[in-house]
Structure formats: C-alpha cells, structure tokens
Amino acid sequence: MVLFDKHGRIRTDISGDQLKAFPSFQEANRGVIGNVLTAIEELLLAQKDRQLFVLEKTPVKPRNVGKGRILRSHDRARYVLLQPDAIRKLLQCDQASPGTTEGKTKAPHERRRHWRTLRSERFTEKRGQRVLIPAVWVGPEQAVVGKVRYKVRLDV
C-alpha cells in the first residue's frame, strides 16, 4: 500500500503503529487477510477430504488478448475441488465404456494415490519396501461440454 499526503507526495515516514490508524489501511488489510484465510481453508479442505479431485475448467475458445494484457477471469482456467461422482456427471461419462479386454466393460472410476508395502515373494530385493502408487483416472479424463472444456488434473 502506498500512502500520499494532501499534496500528492508519497509518505514514507509513517511507522507501523501510525499506519494502523488510517481507515483505508484497515479496510485493505481486512480484504487481504480474508483472501489469505480463504486460500488456506481451501487447501486444508483438499488435504482433509481425500475423496476430492481437482477439475480444470477452461473455455473452448479463449479470447485473444494483446501483448502484456491479462485474460479476464471467465477466460482463464478455474480449478474446482469435486467428488468423483460430480466429475463423472460433468464429463457426462456415467455409463461404462468398452475396456481393453474382450467382452468386458469398465465403468469410469478413480484411484487415489497411496502407499503400498511390497509383500509378495516375487519381490526378492524389494520385499518390505514402501512404494508410492500414483493416482489414476480410469475412463475419459477430459471432455468438451458446450463451450467449456473439463479436464481431471491428477498432477496438482
């Protein structure tokens, strides 16, 4: 925040205690703190509820912007935390799709990232070791619905 005096000069001689007395500082500070708290709460929600997946939502045809310009909010990607059922509904892939094996179909589903301890006898060198199994989305990972492209993001 930059403060000016009555003559339009920048004020640099104000201490932190004096700055707290300005009403405009208090309002701006309240807004910044509110945004920071909201971001922290969303991160905690994503960590707490292990059933949520990240869905990227972008327009199919974003507008062209000039050099040095920033896209408007509705033209940028949005990242939404959703349950897998809600994602399947948005991607319109509730029905089973033909799988790779003959005569069988695989319903779209999710597999969360998890740790696995190798216990089988075939792991002679690595038995007892913990291995990280990556997250996988079985079925279509992205779809275009109307003017919006939805994509399941497993890397965030």
N, C-alpha and C positions, 0 to 999 in steps of 0.2 A: 504494500500500500504506500502510496506517495501522498504526502500532505503539503498543501500550499498555504501561504499566508494571504492576507487581503490584497496584496499587490501582485500576486501570481508567482511569487518566488517559492522554490522548494524549501521546506522546513526540514533541516537535518539535525537541529539542536534539541529535539524533543526526546526525552528519556522514555523508557518503557512504562514507568508509572504515570507520566503525563499523558502518554498515548492512550491509556485505558480510559481517560476522562472524555475523549472525543466520542460522541454518539455514533458517527459514521464508522469508526473503527470497531465499535462494539457490534454493530449490525453486520459488517463484513465478516468479522471474526465468528459470529454465530453461524453464518451461512457456510463458511469453510469447515468449521467443526462439525456441522450437520452432515456435510458431504463425506467427510472422512469417516464419521461413525457409520454412515450407511454402507460405505465400501467395506469396512471391517465386518459389519454384521453379515453382508452377503458372502464374504469369504468364510466366515465361521459357519454359516448355513451350509455352504458347499462341503466343508470338511465334516460337519456333524452328520448330515444326511447322506450316507454313502450311496443312496439309490438315485441321486440326481446326476444327469448327464448334461453336458454343455451343447446347446444347439445354436449354430450361427445362422443368422437371418439377414440376407442381403437382397437388394433389388436386382432383378434380372438385367435391367439396362440402367446402370447408374448414369447420372448426368456428367457431361464433360465440364470440367472446371478449368479456369485459367491457371497459368503457372503461378505458384506461390499462394494459391487460394485453397481453402479448406472446404471439403464437401459438407453439405448440410446434413443434419442429424438423420433425416429419413433416407439419405443416400449412402450412409455409412453402414458397416456391418454392426449388428447387435448380437450380443451373446446372452442367451437366456438359459437359466437352470430349470430343467423339467424332468419329470418322471418318465421312464421309458414308454409307458402306455400313451402319454400325451404326445411324445415324439412320434411314435408309430401312427397316431391319429393325424398329426400334422403332415407327415410324409405320405399319408394315405397308403400305407403298406401293411394293413392289419391282416390280410389274407396270406396264406402260405404260398411260397414261390417254389418252383421246381429246384431241387437240390442237385448235387453232383452225382449222387448215387442213383441207380436206376430204380424207378418206381416209387421213390420216396420224395416227400416234400419237406422243406424246412420252414418253419414259421419264423418271421423276423424276431430276433431277441438280442439281448445284450449280455455281455460277460464282463464283469468288473475286473480291474487289475487286482491281483492278490499274490501273496507269497505262498509257495509250495515247497514242502520239505521232501526231497527225493529219498524214498524208502525202498524202492524196488531193488531186487537182487541184480538186475541188469546194469545198474549204476555202480560198478565196482569202484571207480575212482571218486565219484561224487556223492556216494550214499551219505545221507545226513545233512547235506548242504541245502541251504535255502535258496530258491531261485524265484525271481520276480516274473510272474506271468503277466504279459501286457493285456490291456483292455481291448476287447474286440466287439464290433457291432456286426452281427450276422444279418444279412439282408441289405437292402439299399441304404447307403449312407447319406445320400443326398437326393433331393427331388425339387422340381420346379412346380410350384402350385400358384397359379395365377401369375402375378408379377413379382413373386418372391421366390428366392432360392433358399432352401433349408439344407443345412449340412451338419451332420453329427460330428462334433470335434472331440477326439479322444486324446489329443496332444496337449490339452490345457487342463 
